[in-house]
Amino acid sequence: MNAILSSETATVEIKPLGAEMISFKRKDTGIEYVWSGDAAFWTGRSPVLFPIVGSVYDGKVRAEGGTYELKNHGFARNREFRLVDSESHRAVFHLSYDEETLAMYPYKFALTLTYTLEGSSLRIQYRVDNDDDKAIYFQLGTHPAFNCPIGGEGDFEDYRLEFEQEETLERFYVTGGNIQIPNKSEIVLEKGSVLPLKREQFEEGAMIFRDVNSDSVTLRSDSSSRSVKVSYENFPYMGVWQPKNAPFVCIEPWHGLADADKFDGELKDKELAVELEPGEYFEAALVIEVK
């Protein structure tokens, strides 16, 4: 059963499959901010990326002396989470290891997503617990897709990303299979805070940025009074993506990145892999505010 959160300002809907947010609407306008999942462009809406971000080279990851097959962005987005707590403004979803996950990923873990809605602001708290008797390794990422133009106001290329701080953003590239392309990058924003969106930016896939200084970025346009502000904690990297000519854009804070081409290391050697000792936990958060 889907969880429905409600405040005086907004409603949010989350489904147990992947603990994925599938709707975020304002009550005063009825405007939907989350992409519909239309298969003509992309069936996702806001999946959680775990235990990897992007893809692993040759579809295989090495860990604990074994080799395991992991698909793009990991398995959590395709697993049923348990709704363990639900109130009018809060829902807690939980995923634990089982025999199927151990066949893909040799670690005992618990992944908990806590959604809390206050007014027009939704906080998503991510927590990973090590339930194993040895250190575990993983990456964690977000992938929310926002309708753009928002509420049908303006055109896609009227919109921009406004970063909280001045940034020099170096764009890194991945292949169509989500593998890093070595030695390919370019500066797309130099000592500025505004990145205009152009469809041609996505002709070669996602824009990927390492070490973003800002704690938030806002999607907005002069053609609309509507906006989406995405704030993030403990997610130092970011992907920005859309399929060709899609009416949405994904703003994706990450703790991790796809393998580089020909990568032959282990899971623990992956970029920004988190190491957790037994009994430890890792937390990160995403806050989405709609206007």
MORA-V151599 format. One record per helix or strand of 3 or more residues. SS is the DSSP state (A for helix, B for strand). FROM is the first residue (numbers start at 0). LEN is the number of residues. If there is no record, write none. Layout:
# MORA-V151599
ss=SS from=FROM len=LEN
ss=SS from=FROM len=LEN
This chain:
# MORA-V151599
ss=B from=2 len=4
ss=B from=9 len=6
ss=B from=19 len=7
ss=A from=56 len=3
ss=B from=59 len=4
ss=B from=65 len=4
ss=A from=75 len=3
ss=B from=81 len=5
ss=B from=89 len=7
ss=A from=98 len=6
ss=B from=108 len=10
ss=B from=120 len=10
ss=B from=135 len=3
ss=B from=143 len=4
ss=A from=149 len=3
ss=A from=155 len=3
ss=B from=158 len=16
ss=B from=179 len=17
ss=A from=198 len=4
ss=B from=206 len=3
ss=B from=215 len=6
ss=B from=226 len=7
ss=B from=236 len=5
ss=B from=247 len=8
ss=A from=266 len=3
ss=B from=273 len=3
ss=B from=280 len=10
